[in-house]
Amino acid sequence: MVRELLLFQARIDRLTKSAMMLGVPVLLITNPLDVAYFTGFLGGDSYLLLGRGRPKLLSDFRYQEELAEVSSLAEIIIRKGTMGAVVLEQLSGSKECGVQAESMTVAERNQLAAGLGDVKGKGGCKIIETSGLVSAMRAVKDASEVALIKAAAKIQQQALLAVLPELKPGISELEVAAMIESEMKRRGSSAPGFQTIVAAQPNGSLPHHRPGRAKLKANKTVLIDWGAIYKGYHSDMTRVYALGKWPKKIAEIYAIALDAKEAAAAALAPGRTTREIDGLARDYIAKHGYGEFFGHGLGHGLGLNGHEDPRVTNMQTETPLIAGHVLTIEPGIYLPGVGGVRIEDDYVITERGATNLCSLPQSIDACTL
């Protein structure tokens, strides 16, 4: 615990310094996952105030006992009234305060401005809208974060392996999803990273299909996209399995998607850009005649959020990869009325390349049940 507290303190010091360099003497952290990043507290409904002496963690009675563990990092303020009231109280006398524009609603910002006397930007405490300060830090994982993501991936893989023998014709998508989520919890996942996707052919053509009463069938495929959360950190994987013989068209696009994934993963390294990596898989799929059937980005960052920076896509400004980025590679081909394929693993960028944090087999033979 001492080592973790030192890590959190270093993060707080780094953010405080960055904010000061941007002319933000006081910073209010309102995103609950950002609060967790700096303190380890995952309860939510709490704010972190930096820049006025000792950091202050503003929370309520529900978390008072739990927050004692982080009292050496920050002064714990247990509010008796609304969060807005305690924020105003703590900002009394401040001339400027930075807020997280990307997580604070317009209504919250206006309410705070009114309370601080900064409705028109004059007098009182001036609100400075910041963006990206914390997300830039969170995008680069340290060794402890990578270890937690790898642990989450291990949990989710073991859970699926426990469920695979139960995948038989006649079982519903919802039943499969329930079994996977139960097995992940049994192994230490606090919650599924997202609504588990179980898509029996032809539902596999829907990238974010919501599982329903459709049943698995012999000699048909099922796409499973699932994720675990371990100590706040997410993992995310996708596999496609055939219950017997693979339908010819699905087998064809599976081979293409797998080759595209492996080509993109092999190119991961510091200095390569997100758009460049996306293009390697996208061009390969297009070359084989299925470009119009791959319409989403190739991948996304992983951490305290299931989707965060960097975004591996052709739809946003490119980002150079650096050591410590953790991201998914997940090309897909989706054929309406037929079915779809997506294959996904999690990678950490290293000094010389990248390491796959997942080990579940993905060959078509290994995915034949």
C-alpha positions as CSV (number, residue, x, y, z in Angstrom):
1,M,0.0,0.0,0.0
2,V,2.9,2.4,0.8
3,R,4.3,1.9,-2.7
4,E,0.9,2.6,-4.3
5,L,0.5,5.8,-2.2
6,L,3.9,7.0,-3.4
7,L,2.8,6.3,-7.0
8,F,-0.4,8.3,-6.5
9,Q,1.5,11.1,-4.9
10,A,3.8,11.3,-7.8
11,R,0.8,11.5,-10.2
12,I,-0.7,14.3,-8.1
13,D,2.6,16.2,-8.1
14,R,3.0,15.9,-11.8
15,L,-0.5,17.1,-12.5
16,T,-0.2,20.0,-10.1
17,K,3.0,21.1,-11.8
18,S,1.5,20.8,-15.3
19,A,-1.5,22.9,-14.2
20,M,0.7,25.6,-12.7
21,M,2.7,25.7,-16.0
22,L,-0.5,26.4,-17.8
23,G,-1.5,29.2,-15.4
24,V,-4.0,27.1,-13.5
25,P,-3.2,27.5,-9.8
26,V,-6.2,25.5,-8.5
27,L,-7.7,22.5,-10.3
28,L,-11.0,20.7,-9.6
29,I,-11.0,17.1,-10.7
30,T,-14.6,16.0,-11.2
31,N,-14.3,12.9,-13.4
32,P,-14.6,9.9,-11.0
33,L,-12.1,7.8,-12.9
34,D,-9.6,10.6,-12.8
35,V,-10.1,10.8,-9.0
36,A,-9.4,7.1,-8.9
37,Y,-6.2,7.6,-11.0
38,F,-4.8,10.0,-8.5
39,T,-6.0,8.4,-5.2
40,G,-6.9,4.8,-5.9
41,F,-10.4,5.5,-4.6
42,L,-13.0,3.8,-6.9
43,G,-16.2,4.7,-5.1
44,G,-17.2,7.6,-7.2
45,D,-19.3,10.7,-6.3
46,S,-16.2,12.5,-5.1
47,Y,-14.1,15.4,-6.3
48,L,-10.4,16.1,-5.9
49,L,-9.2,19.7,-5.4
50,L,-5.5,20.4,-6.1
51,G,-3.4,23.5,-5.7
52,R,-4.5,25.0,-2.4
53,G,-2.0,23.5,-0.1
54,R,-2.7,19.8,0.7
55,P,-4.9,18.1,-1.8
56,K,-8.5,17.8,-0.7
57,L,-10.9,14.9,-1.5
58,L,-14.5,16.0,-1.2
59,S,-16.9,13.1,-0.6
60,D,-19.8,12.0,1.7
61,F,-20.6,9.8,4.6
62,R,-21.1,6.6,2.5
63,Y,-17.3,6.5,1.8
64,Q,-15.9,8.0,5.1
65,E,-14.5,4.7,6.4
66,E,-13.2,3.6,3.0
67,L,-11.5,6.9,2.4
68,A,-9.4,6.6,5.6
69,E,-7.0,4.5,3.5
70,V,-6.1,7.5,1.3
71,S,-6.0,10.1,4.1
72,S,-2.2,10.3,3.9
73,L,-2.6,11.5,0.3
74,A,-5.3,14.1,0.8
75,E,-7.4,15.8,3.4
76,I,-10.8,14.1,3.5
77,I,-13.7,16.5,3.5
78,I,-17.0,14.8,4.3
79,R,-19.7,17.1,3.0
80,K,-22.8,17.8,5.1
81,G,-24.7,19.5,2.2
82,T,-24.5,19.4,-1.6
83,M,-21.3,18.8,-3.5
84,G,-21.8,22.3,-5.1
85,A,-21.9,23.9,-1.6
86,V,-18.7,22.2,-0.4
87,V,-16.8,23.1,-3.6
88,L,-17.8,26.8,-3.2
89,E,-16.7,26.6,0.5
90,Q,-13.3,25.2,-0.4
91,L,-12.7,27.7,-3.2
92,S,-13.5,30.6,-1.0
93,G,-10.8,33.2,-1.5
94,S,-9.4,31.7,-4.7
95,K,-9.0,34.0,-7.7
96,E,-8.9,31.3,-10.4
97,C,-9.9,27.7,-10.6
98,G,-9.5,25.2,-13.4
99,V,-12.3,22.7,-14.2
100,Q,-12.4,19.7,-16.5
101,A,-14.3,20.9,-19.5
102,E,-14.5,17.4,-21.0
103,S,-16.4,16.0,-17.9
104,M,-18.3,18.9,-16.4
105,T,-21.7,19.6,-17.9
106,V,-22.7,23.1,-19.0
107,A,-25.2,23.2,-16.1
108,E,-22.6,22.3,-13.5
109,R,-20.2,24.9,-15.0
110,N,-22.8,27.7,-15.0
111,Q,-23.9,26.8,-11.4
112,L,-20.3,26.9,-10.2
113,A,-19.7,30.2,-12.0
114,A,-22.7,31.8,-10.4
115,G,-21.6,30.7,-7.0
116,L,-18.1,32.0,-7.6
117,G,-19.3,35.4,-9.0
118,D,-17.9,34.6,-12.5
119,V,-21.1,34.5,-14.5
120,K,-19.7,37.0,-17.0
121,G,-16.1,36.2,-16.5
122,K,-15.6,39.3,-14.2
123,G,-14.9,39.4,-10.5
124,G,-15.0,36.7,-8.0
125,C,-13.1,33.5,-8.8
126,K,-12.4,33.1,-12.5
127,I,-13.1,29.6,-14.0
128,I,-10.5,28.3,-16.4
129,E,-11.7,25.5,-18.6
130,T,-9.0,22.8,-19.1
131,S,-9.1,19.8,-21.4
132,G,-6.9,16.8,-21.8
133,L,-4.6,17.5,-18.8
134,V,-5.4,14.2,-17.1
135,S,-6.2,12.1,-20.2
136,A,-2.7,12.8,-21.5
137,M,-1.2,11.4,-18.3
138,R,-3.6,8.4,-18.2
139,A,-2.8,7.4,-21.8
140,V,0.7,6.3,-20.8
141,K,0.5,3.4,-18.4
142,D,3.2,2.6,-15.8
143,A,4.2,-1.0,-15.0
144,S,1.6,-1.3,-12.2
145,E,-1.2,-0.4,-14.6
146,V,0.0,-2.7,-17.3
147,A,0.1,-5.5,-14.7
148,L,-3.5,-4.8,-13.7
149,I,-4.7,-4.8,-17.3
150,K,-2.9,-8.1,-17.9
151,A,-4.5,-9.5,-14.8
152,A,-7.9,-8.5,-16.1
153,A,-7.2,-10.2,-19.4
154,K,-6.2,-13.4,-17.6
155,I,-9.5,-13.3,-15.7
156,Q,-11.6,-12.9,-18.8
157,Q,-9.7,-15.6,-20.7
158,Q,-10.1,-18.1,-17.9
159,A,-13.8,-17.2,-17.7
160,L,-14.3,-17.9,-21.3
161,L,-12.4,-21.1,-21.2
162,A,-14.7,-22.3,-18.4
163,V,-17.7,-21.5,-20.6
164,L,-16.6,-22.9,-24.0
165,P,-17.5,-26.5,-23.1
166,E,-21.1,-25.3,-22.4
167,L,-21.5,-23.8,-25.9
168,K,-23.9,-26.2,-27.5
169,P,-26.7,-25.8,-30.1
170,G,-29.9,-24.5,-28.4
171,I,-28.3,-22.3,-25.8
172,S,-29.3,-18.6,-26.1
173,E,-27.0,-15.6,-26.5
174,L,-28.3,-14.3,-23.2
175,E,-27.4,-17.5,-21.4
176,V,-23.9,-17.4,-22.8
177,A,-23.4,-13.8,-21.7
178,A,-24.7,-14.6,-18.2
179,M,-22.3,-17.5,-17.8
180,I,-19.3,-15.5,-19.0
181,E,-20.1,-12.6,-16.7
182,S,-20.6,-15.0,-13.7
183,E,-17.3,-16.8,-14.4
184,M,-15.5,-13.4,-14.5
185,K,-16.9,-12.4,-11.2
186,R,-15.9,-15.7,-9.7
187,R,-12.3,-15.0,-10.7
188,G,-12.2,-11.4,-9.3
189,S,-13.6,-9.1,-11.9
190,S,-15.7,-6.4,-10.1
191,A,-18.0,-6.1,-13.2
192,P,-18.1,-6.8,-16.9
193,G,-16.2,-4.0,-18.7
194,F,-19.3,-3.5,-20.9
195,Q,-22.5,-5.4,-21.9
196,T,-21.1,-8.7,-23.1
197,I,-21.7,-9.2,-26.8
198,V,-22.8,-12.6,-27.8
199,A,-23.9,-12.7,-31.5
200,A,-25.1,-15.9,-33.0
201,Q,-24.8,-15.9,-36.8
202,P,-26.2,-13.9,-38.6
203,N,-26.3,-11.4,-35.7
204,G,-22.5,-11.2,-35.9
205,S,-22.9,-8.6,-38.7
206,L,-24.0,-6.2,-36.0
207,P,-20.7,-4.9,-34.4
208,H,-22.4,-4.0,-31.1
209,H,-25.2,-6.6,-31.1
210,R,-27.1,-6.8,-27.8
211,P,-27.6,-10.5,-26.8
212,G,-31.1,-11.8,-26.9
213,R,-33.0,-15.0,-27.2
214,A,-31.4,-16.1,-30.5
215,K,-29.9,-19.6,-30.1
216,L,-26.6,-21.0,-31.1
217,K,-26.8,-23.6,-33.9
218,A,-24.7,-26.5,-35.2
219,N,-22.3,-25.6,-38.0
220,K,-22.8,-21.9,-37.3
221,T,-20.7,-19.3,-35.7
222,V,-21.0,-17.1,-32.6
223,L,-19.1,-13.9,-32.0
224,I,-18.2,-13.1,-28.4
225,D,-16.8,-9.7,-27.3
226,W,-16.3,-9.5,-23.5
227,G,-14.2,-7.7,-21.0
228,A,-13.2,-7.8,-17.3
229,I,-12.4,-5.1,-14.8
230,Y,-9.8,-5.8,-12.1
231,K,-9.0,-3.2,-9.5
232,G,-10.5,-0.6,-11.8
233,Y,-8.6,-1.6,-15.0
234,H,-10.2,-2.9,-18.1
235,S,-9.4,-5.7,-20.6
236,D,-11.2,-6.3,-23.8
237,M,-11.2,-9.2,-26.3
238,T,-13.2,-10.7,-29.1
239,R,-13.3,-14.2,-30.6
240,V,-15.5,-16.0,-33.1
241,Y,-16.2,-19.7,-32.6
242,A,-17.9,-22.3,-34.9
243,L,-20.0,-25.0,-33.4
244,G,-18.8,-27.6,-35.8
245,K,-18.1,-26.9,-39.5
246,W,-17.4,-23.3,-40.4
247,P,-19.8,-21.7,-43.0
248,K,-17.7,-21.1,-46.1
249,K,-18.1,-17.3,-46.3
250,I,-17.4,-16.8,-42.6
251,A,-14.3,-18.9,-42.8
252,E,-13.1,-16.8,-45.7
253,I,-13.5,-13.5,-43.9
254,Y,-12.1,-14.9,-40.7
255,A,-8.8,-15.7,-42.4
256,I,-8.7,-12.1,-43.9
257,A,-9.5,-10.4,-40.6
258,L,-6.9,-12.5,-38.7
259,D,-4.2,-11.7,-41.2
260,A,-5.1,-8.0,-41.0
261,K,-4.9,-8.1,-37.2
262,E,-1.6,-9.8,-37.2
263,A,-0.1,-7.4,-39.8
264,A,-1.2,-4.4,-37.7
265,A,0.0,-5.9,-34.4
266,A,3.4,-6.7,-35.9
267,A,3.8,-3.1,-36.8
268,L,3.1,-1.7,-33.4
269,A,6.1,0.3,-32.1
270,P,7.0,3.7,-30.7
271,G,6.9,6.3,-33.4
272,R,4.3,4.6,-35.6
273,T,1.1,6.5,-35.7
274,T,-2.5,5.4,-34.9
275,R,-3.7,6.2,-38.4
276,E,-0.8,4.3,-39.9
277,I,-1.5,1.2,-37.9
278,D,-5.2,1.5,-38.7
279,G,-4.3,1.8,-42.4
280,L,-2.3,-1.4,-42.5
281,A,-5.4,-3.5,-41.4
282,R,-7.9,-1.4,-43.4
283,D,-5.9,-1.6,-46.6
284,Y,-5.5,-5.3,-46.3
285,I,-9.2,-5.9,-45.8
286,A,-10.0,-3.5,-48.7
287,K,-7.5,-5.3,-51.0
288,H,-9.4,-8.5,-50.4
289,G,-12.7,-6.9,-51.4
290,Y,-14.3,-6.2,-48.0
291,G,-13.3,-2.6,-47.3
292,E,-16.9,-1.3,-47.2
293,F,-17.7,-3.9,-44.5
294,F,-15.1,-2.6,-42.0
295,G,-16.5,0.7,-40.8
296,H,-15.2,1.2,-37.3
297,G,-11.7,2.1,-36.0
298,L,-9.1,-0.6,-35.6
299,G,-8.7,-0.1,-31.8
300,H,-8.7,2.0,-28.7
301,G,-6.8,2.6,-25.6
302,L,-7.5,0.7,-22.4
303,G,-7.2,1.6,-18.7
304,L,-9.6,2.9,-16.1
305,N,-12.0,3.3,-19.1
306,G,-12.8,0.6,-21.5
307,H,-12.3,3.2,-24.3
308,E,-9.7,5.9,-23.9
309,D,-6.7,7.4,-25.6
310,P,-5.0,6.6,-27.9
311,R,-7.7,6.0,-30.6
312,V,-6.4,3.7,-33.4
313,T,-8.6,5.0,-36.2
314,N,-8.6,6.8,-39.5
315,M,-11.4,9.1,-38.3
316,Q,-9.4,11.2,-35.9
317,T,-6.1,13.1,-35.8
318,E,-3.2,10.6,-35.7
319,T,-1.3,10.1,-32.5
320,P,2.3,8.8,-32.4
321,L,2.6,5.7,-30.3
322,I,4.9,5.7,-27.3
323,A,6.0,3.1,-24.8
324,G,3.3,2.6,-22.2
325,H,0.3,3.0,-24.5
326,V,-2.1,0.0,-24.0
327,L,-4.5,-0.5,-26.9
328,T,-6.7,-3.0,-28.7
329,I,-6.3,-4.2,-32.2
330,E,-9.7,-5.5,-33.5
331,P,-10.4,-5.5,-37.2
332,G,-13.8,-6.8,-38.3
333,I,-15.7,-7.7,-41.4
334,Y,-19.5,-7.6,-41.2
335,L,-21.8,-9.0,-43.9
336,P,-25.5,-8.1,-43.4
337,G,-27.7,-11.2,-43.4
338,V,-24.7,-13.5,-43.3
339,G,-22.7,-12.8,-40.2
340,G,-19.5,-11.2,-39.1
341,V,-16.0,-11.6,-37.7
342,R,-14.0,-9.5,-35.3
343,I,-10.8,-10.7,-33.6
344,E,-9.4,-8.6,-30.8
345,D,-6.5,-8.6,-28.4
346,D,-4.8,-6.1,-26.0
347,Y,-1.3,-4.8,-26.6
348,V,1.2,-2.7,-24.6
349,I,3.7,-0.6,-26.6
350,T,7.2,-1.3,-25.4
351,E,10.5,0.4,-26.1
352,R,11.2,-1.8,-29.1
353,G,7.7,-2.9,-30.3
354,A,4.7,-4.3,-28.5
355,T,3.6,-7.2,-26.3
356,N,0.3,-9.0,-26.5
357,L,-1.3,-9.1,-23.1
358,C,-3.6,-11.9,-24.2
359,S,-2.9,-15.5,-24.9
360,L,-6.2,-17.1,-26.0
361,P,-5.7,-19.0,-29.2
362,Q,-7.2,-17.4,-32.3
363,S,-6.4,-19.8,-35.2
364,I,-9.5,-21.1,-37.0
365,D,-8.7,-24.6,-35.7
366,A,-8.5,-23.5,-32.1
367,C,-11.8,-21.7,-32.6
368,T,-13.7,-24.7,-33.8
369,L,-15.7,-26.3,-31.1
